[in-house]
């Protein structure tokens, strides 16, 4: 993403607390010679990119599914309530996977993890309050899409189960924002030798401090 403007939304009390903590960290790092590079993205942009990045993945998964299951008869009317409940639960699991993975890498482990919810966009999120290495952040960002998106779709391909195909498809699209952040992080080329990557406390993406 380019330098798009992101409108400041009204923060919750927890988000305001994390914002103030970030500002103190920024001031301290600035005194140490670090400079800030904003690698966050807007939630609207993230939702658009979820489709842009997710659809090509789904094309491959659906092609593999129907090539392998050529004589399958699909009944879309059954199990809709179960599907809805499964997707609702997996949205929560998606954020938990972020938290568990980042907690493994964070110095304070689970104490560094917090969760939030952006009511305006009906978007839950997870944030890590301690520095992570770039690859550690990427692993934590990617893991939910792999576990609750790609994995169910692969199970569907080999079992012929349409239910898991739909579940995997929705969760792949749900991970499109994470993929967008990962791509932005991979495109970032630091000019300093010392780089600190901080998950943004209430926006989607990362802040890099380098010197």
C-alpha positions as CSV (number, residue, x, y, z in Angstrom):
1,X,0.0,0.0,0.0
2,X,1.2,3.5,-0.7
3,X,1.0,6.4,1.8
4,X,-2.8,6.3,2.1
5,X,-4.5,8.5,4.7
6,X,-6.1,6.7,7.5
7,X,-8.9,8.4,9.4
8,X,-8.5,8.3,13.2
9,X,-11.4,6.5,14.7
10,X,-12.6,6.8,18.3
11,X,-10.4,4.6,20.5
12,X,-11.6,2.4,23.3
13,X,-10.1,2.9,26.8
14,X,-7.7,-0.1,26.2
15,X,-6.7,1.2,22.8
16,X,-6.0,4.7,24.2
17,X,-3.9,3.1,26.9
18,X,-1.9,1.2,24.3
19,X,-1.6,4.4,22.2
20,X,0.0,6.2,25.1
21,X,2.4,3.3,25.7
22,X,3.4,3.4,22.1
23,X,4.0,7.2,22.2
24,X,6.3,6.7,25.2
25,X,8.1,4.0,23.4
26,X,8.5,6.2,20.3
27,X,9.9,9.0,22.4
28,X,12.4,6.7,24.1
29,X,13.5,5.1,20.8
30,X,13.8,8.5,19.2
31,X,16.3,9.6,21.9
32,X,18.3,6.4,21.1
33,X,18.5,7.4,17.4
34,X,15.7,5.3,16.0
35,X,13.4,6.6,13.3
36,X,9.8,5.4,12.8
37,X,8.4,3.8,9.6
38,X,4.6,3.3,9.5
39,X,3.7,-0.1,7.8
40,X,0.1,-0.1,8.8
41,X,-2.9,-0.4,6.4
42,X,-6.5,0.9,6.7
43,X,-9.2,-1.6,7.5
44,X,-11.2,-0.7,4.3
45,X,-8.1,-1.2,2.2
46,X,-7.5,-4.5,4.0
47,X,-11.0,-5.7,3.2
48,X,-10.5,-4.8,-0.5
49,X,-7.2,-6.5,-0.6
50,X,-8.7,-9.6,1.0
51,X,-10.7,-10.1,-2.1
52,X,-7.8,-9.2,-4.5
53,X,-5.4,-11.7,-2.8
54,X,-7.9,-14.3,-1.7
55,X,-9.8,-14.9,-4.9
56,X,-6.7,-16.3,-6.8
57,X,-6.1,-18.7,-4.0
58,X,-9.7,-19.8,-4.0
59,X,-9.6,-20.4,-7.8
60,X,-6.8,-22.9,-7.3
61,X,-8.5,-24.6,-4.3
62,X,-11.8,-24.9,-6.1
63,X,-10.2,-26.1,-9.3
64,X,-8.4,-28.8,-7.3
65,X,-11.6,-29.7,-5.4
66,X,-13.7,-30.2,-8.5
67,X,-11.0,-32.0,-10.5
68,X,-10.6,-34.5,-7.7
69,X,-14.3,-34.8,-7.0
70,X,-15.8,-34.9,-10.5
71,X,-19.0,-36.7,-9.7
72,X,-19.9,-34.8,-6.5
73,X,-23.5,-33.7,-6.0
74,X,-23.6,-30.5,-3.9
75,X,-26.6,-29.8,-1.6
76,X,-26.2,-26.1,-0.6
77,X,-29.3,-26.0,1.5
78,X,-28.2,-28.3,4.3
79,X,-26.2,-27.4,7.3
80,X,-26.5,-23.6,6.9
81,X,-26.9,-23.0,10.6
82,X,-23.9,-25.3,11.4
83,X,-21.9,-23.4,8.8
84,X,-22.8,-20.1,10.3
85,X,-21.8,-21.2,13.8
86,X,-18.6,-22.8,12.6
87,X,-17.6,-19.6,10.8
88,X,-18.5,-17.4,13.8
89,X,-16.4,-19.6,16.1
90,X,-13.5,-19.7,13.7
91,X,-13.3,-15.9,13.6
92,X,-12.5,-16.1,17.3
93,X,-10.1,-19.0,16.7
94,X,-8.4,-17.0,14.0
95,X,-7.4,-14.2,16.5
96,X,-6.5,-16.7,19.2
97,X,-4.0,-18.3,16.7
98,X,-2.5,-14.9,16.2
99,X,-2.1,-14.5,19.9
100,X,-0.8,-18.0,20.7
101,X,1.8,-17.8,17.9
102,X,3.1,-14.3,18.8
103,X,3.0,-15.3,22.5
104,X,5.5,-18.0,21.8
105,X,8.0,-15.4,20.4
106,X,7.3,-12.4,22.7
107,X,9.6,-12.0,25.7
108,X,6.7,-11.9,28.2
109,X,4.7,-14.5,26.2
110,X,1.0,-14.4,26.8
111,X,1.2,-11.2,28.9
112,X,2.2,-9.3,25.7
113,X,-1.0,-10.3,23.9
114,X,-4.2,-8.3,23.9
115,X,-7.5,-8.5,21.9
116,X,-9.8,-5.8,20.7
117,X,-12.9,-5.2,18.5
118,X,-13.5,-2.4,16.0
119,X,-17.2,-2.0,16.2
120,X,-17.5,0.3,13.1
121,X,-16.2,-2.5,10.9
122,X,-17.3,-5.5,13.0
123,X,-13.6,-6.5,13.1
124,X,-11.9,-8.3,15.9
125,X,-8.2,-8.1,16.2
126,X,-5.2,-9.3,18.2
127,X,-2.1,-7.3,19.0
128,X,1.3,-8.0,20.5
129,X,2.7,-5.3,22.8
130,X,6.3,-6.4,22.6
131,X,8.9,-6.2,19.7
132,X,9.1,-9.2,17.4
133,X,11.6,-10.1,14.7
134,X,10.2,-9.7,11.1
135,X,10.0,-13.5,10.5
136,X,8.3,-14.0,13.9
137,X,5.7,-11.4,13.0
138,X,5.1,-13.0,9.6
139,X,4.6,-16.5,11.1
140,X,2.1,-15.2,13.6
141,X,0.3,-13.2,10.9
142,X,0.1,-16.1,8.4
143,X,-0.7,-19.0,10.8
144,X,-4.5,-18.5,11.1
145,X,-5.0,-18.5,7.4
146,X,-3.0,-21.7,7.1
147,X,-4.8,-23.5,10.0
148,X,-8.4,-22.4,9.6
149,X,-8.3,-21.5,5.9
150,X,-6.0,-23.6,3.8
151,X,-6.1,-26.7,6.0
152,X,-9.9,-27.1,5.9
153,X,-9.9,-26.5,2.2
154,X,-7.2,-29.2,1.8
155,X,-9.3,-31.6,3.9
156,X,-12.3,-30.8,1.6
157,X,-10.2,-31.5,-1.5
158,X,-9.2,-35.0,-0.3
159,X,-12.6,-35.9,1.4
160,X,-15.0,-34.3,-1.1
161,X,-16.7,-32.5,1.8
162,X,-18.3,-29.2,0.5
163,X,-18.8,-28.0,4.1
164,X,-15.1,-27.7,4.8
165,X,-14.5,-26.2,1.4
166,X,-16.9,-23.4,2.1
167,X,-15.4,-22.9,5.6
168,X,-11.9,-22.8,4.2
169,X,-12.9,-20.4,1.5
170,X,-14.4,-17.9,3.9
171,X,-11.5,-18.1,6.2
172,X,-9.0,-17.6,3.4
173,X,-10.8,-14.4,2.4
174,X,-10.8,-13.5,6.1
175,X,-7.0,-13.8,6.2
176,X,-6.6,-11.5,3.2
177,X,-5.8,-8.5,5.4
178,X,-3.1,-10.5,7.1
179,X,-1.6,-11.4,3.7
180,X,-1.7,-7.7,2.7
181,X,0.3,-6.8,5.8
182,X,2.8,-9.6,5.2
183,X,3.3,-8.4,1.6
184,X,3.9,-4.9,2.8
185,X,6.4,-6.1,5.4
186,X,8.2,-8.2,2.9
187,X,8.5,-5.2,0.5
188,X,9.9,-3.0,3.2
189,X,13.7,-2.7,3.0
190,X,15.3,-1.3,6.1
191,X,18.3,1.1,5.6
192,X,19.5,0.7,9.2
193,X,21.3,-2.3,10.7
194,X,19.2,-2.2,13.9
195,X,15.5,-2.7,13.3
196,X,12.7,-3.1,15.8
197,X,9.3,-4.3,14.6
198,X,6.3,-3.5,16.7
199,X,2.7,-4.7,16.0
200,X,0.5,-1.6,16.0
201,X,-1.6,-1.5,19.1
202,X,-4.9,-0.7,17.4
203,X,-4.4,-0.5,13.7
204,X,-3.7,-3.3,11.2
205,X,0.0,-3.7,10.5
206,X,3.5,-3.0,11.9
207,X,5.6,0.0,12.9
208,X,9.3,-0.4,12.2
209,X,11.9,1.6,14.1
210,X,15.4,1.6,12.7
211,X,18.7,3.3,13.2
